[in-house]
Amino acid sequence: MDKETLSYEKAYKELQSIIEEMENKEVSIDILSDKIKRALFLIGICKDKLSKIEVDVDKLIKTIKDNVE
């Protein structure tokens, strides 16, 4: 799945799952690197989506302020 088709919620849930596996030492050393790479990819998706939402919210707040004044 690429960045555009994976929702924030799915990326976050998968990231949480990876973290839980690592905390519980359920990740074999053979796939640890792959899990870390996937986690970094998922973090990137979450950050990108949150940044886009922040920009949208800032625009909406500005529009509201401009209409009130």
N, C-alpha and C positions, 0 to 999 in steps of 0.2 A: 504494500500500500504506500502511496506517495503522500507528500505533505498536504496536498489539496483535498484528498478524499478521506483522510483520517480526521474525525471530529476531535475537538478538544477533550470531550468527555471520554472517548475511547482511548486517546493517547494518554490521558491522565490515569485512567484505570489500569492500562497496561504498564505504565511506569510504576504505579503503586504495587502492582503484582511483582514486578522485577525487584523492587526494593525489598518487599516482604521475603521473597525467595532468598535474596542475598543476606538479609538480617537473620533468617532462620538457617543459614548455611545449607540451603537446598540446591545451590548451583554448583555443579561439578566444575572443577578447575579447567576441564576441557572446553567448556562453553562460556566460561566467565568473560572472556574478551568479547565474544559476540553479544552477551547480555549488556555489557557496559556500552558497546557501540550502539545497540538498540536504545538503551536508556538515553544516551546523548541525543540521538535522533528525535526521540519523543520529547525531550526537554526543549529542543529547538522548535518543534511544532507548537508546544504549549506557549512558549515565549512569543513566537510569531503571532499566534492567534490573540493572545492577551494584548500585545502591542497594537494590533489592528483595532481591537475593541476599544482600547484607550483613546486612540485617535478619533474613532467614531463618536464616542461619548463626549470628548472635548468639543467636537464640532456641534453636537446637539446642545450642549450647555451654552456654547457661544450663541447659537441660533436663538435659544430661549431668552438669554440675556438681551440680545439685540431686539427681540420682539417686545420685551417688557419695557425697555427704555424708550 
